[in-house]
Amino acid sequence: MTIFLSLLAGIALTIIATLLIQRRFSFQAQRPEDYAAAGPAFSLREHLNGPIQCEGVIYGPTGRVTSRFVADFEASWQGNVGRMVETFAYDSGTVQNREWTLTVGNDGSIKATAPDVVGTGHGQQAGNSVVLNYRIKLADEAGGHVLDTVDWMYLTANGTIMNRSQFRKYGIKVAELVATMRPKAA
């Protein structure tokens, strides 16, 4: 019985240690204040405005690339409220259309809605970064799962936006997206 209890205690300690490490040292451990002093300053209204070109890859749960895409975005703003229409073309031949409504508060807070977002996403602009947390419902042909999403965007010195997103189900990472976004050439 003591061996069994020791084994259970060891498993519990391993799980707790893993969770603590993830919370402190992983992608999920980032906070907007980590980037508050970093420049150049990222303004959604300025840097996600007009026609935008996007390229990216999606990694599956094993870390292998499962999909590649290119996308065209068109973003426009009326004061603090923006509308971003996205058209994704995947390497499978599938085309996906999405539309975001973004509201930026005077304190840099962000509220985001889209037809495939469950409820309202919340985020923050800080320094050269933007974070957005939301729950996304996948299309029925992709399983219809609802995934918890952490979406980080970082503005580089030349105006390109680097985007890294992780998607989790029951706390387990099931996909990751890495993409670039930049103003579309005239």
Order of alpha helices (4+ residues) and beta strands (2+ residues): alpha-alpha-beta-beta-beta-beta-beta-beta-beta-beta-beta-beta
